[in-house]
Amino acid sequence: MLLALIVIVNQSHNVDFVTTIIRTFASHLVINAGLMITERLEFRYRALNHVIDFAWSTVVVIIIWVGLGWFEFTTIWVLLAISLVVHFIIFILEMHRSHSEIAEINKLIKEKRR
């Protein structure tokens, strides 16, 4: 969004660049709104939450990209592969963070019991 404002302030005539940034920002807001909703839902399996997050993000991106004509359908597999890799990395990082928090909580419980 800041880039779009800089381009507008500098009176650049590249309107496609500005609209692309604004549309990308809008899609980011829609994705984050959905992720905030799914974050409040509790599933029995944590991995299911990540699958739903992945599906939501991917569907929003595909709908927006197709609606705006940003890519051809032949590149949709590349988009899915990149999304899958990014979400897998996020899943691994979150699992590591969760295990660290659990270890810290267990440590505090043991110290309190003494």
Steps between C-alpha positions, in 0.01 A plus 500: 500500500790730577641438152169600344499822701858577398414451135192722533695773682775494236225536239609195312289409200530126554140442609526121454772487765289693750186295440699178526636605840156605623340176378778295657449685827125438480554128442740498795228653720244240387744215567588635846132550588435135417806388694388696805165320484659157468741585781202528737370158398636206692545171325594172655802473271725801462602393151137537390517868588803535273325317219204737528736802508678371191172440319363843591816685394529308176133540405507876567817545297367291211164682493662842510772411249253343258256787543769753424662295224839494668600154387409222265356173620820321400684677783249403766709194588800721569284717726374193686850360539635829637203533737547145622871552569438828684220352712711193579784723621255701711358174640848379600589835660173514693541144623852585621367811676221299661742236626722773644204656680389163633850428629515839671157454660598152625820645642306772686256241636785285630667802664173604665442153642837506677 
